[in-house]
Amino acid sequence: MQIPRIFQLSGETNANQRLLAKKILKDLEPGEEITLIVSQEETVKEVQGWAQAQGLVVSSPKKKQQWQWEFTIRRPIEVKATAQVGGTGGRGEGVGEKN
């Protein structure tokens, strides 16, 4: 079970909220999810845009109180394509065979 990570940034200035959010997001591991709480809708929009540009998955923000928005951000797990080693491409041309 993963322990939820919630970062309450609404006590900071808007500039600090954005800087702290970006620093937190840079350290996210694949599959890790965090919840951010900020005090300005413009901060939500800026952080969402930046996170999406970095390939992160962002939830829709929820207004919790008059000056409080909450949203989650997750770094997807990277799935790497694997090449078939020694494959013949379906042509029956294995190693050591002559055509």
N, C-alpha and C positions, 0 to 999 in steps of 0.2 A: 504494500500500500504506500502510495506516495503522499508525503505530508504537503498540504497546500502551502504555497508561498504567497503571502499577501504583502504588498508594499504600500503603505499609507503615505502618500507624498503630498497630500493636500495642505499640510502645515508649512510647506515651503513656498517660496516665490515661484511664479510661473516659469521663469527662466531656469531656476534650480530643479523644478519638477521635470522639465524636458531633459536637462542634462543627466539627472539621476536615472530617469527612465531609460535613456539610451545606454548608459553605463551598465545598468542591470541587464538589459536585453542582449548586450554584446557577450555577456558571460553565460547565457542560456545554453545548456547542453541539448543535444538532439533528444526529442521526446519530453523535455521539461516544459512545464507550464507555470506561469505566474499570473497573479491578479494585481492590477495597478488601481489605486484610488487617487484621483486627481481632482483639483478644485475648479478648473476652467475647461469649458467645452473646446476652446481653441487648442489647449494642451492635448486633449484627447485626439483631435483631428491631426495635429502635427505628429504625435507619437504613433498613431495608427498608420499614417502615410509612410513614415520612416520605417516602421516595423515591416510593413508589407513590401517595401522596396528591398528589404533585407531577406525576403523569402519566409518571413514568419507568418503564422496564422493568427488573425486578430478577431475577437468576438465583437459583436455589436455592443456599444457602451450602454449601461443602464444608469439612469439618473437616480441616485439613492436619496439624496437630500437636495436642498436648494443649491448648494455649492459643492456637490460631490458626485462624481461620475466614476463608475467601476467597470473595468473590462479586463478580459484575459488575453494573454498572448502566449503562443506555443511555438517552439521550434520543432518543425517536423523531423521525423527520423529519416535520414537519407538512405535511399535504396539505390545501391550501385548495380548497374547492369554488369553481368559477368559474361565474358566472351567464352565461347566454346573452344577449349584448347584441344588441338589435334583433330578437330572435326573435319569432315570431308565435304560438308555442304550438300550432302545427299547424292554425291556423284560416285561413290564407291572408290574414291582415290585415296586410300589409306596409305600410311607410311610403308614404303618398300614395295608398293604395287606399281606395275607398269601398265600403261594403256596401250 
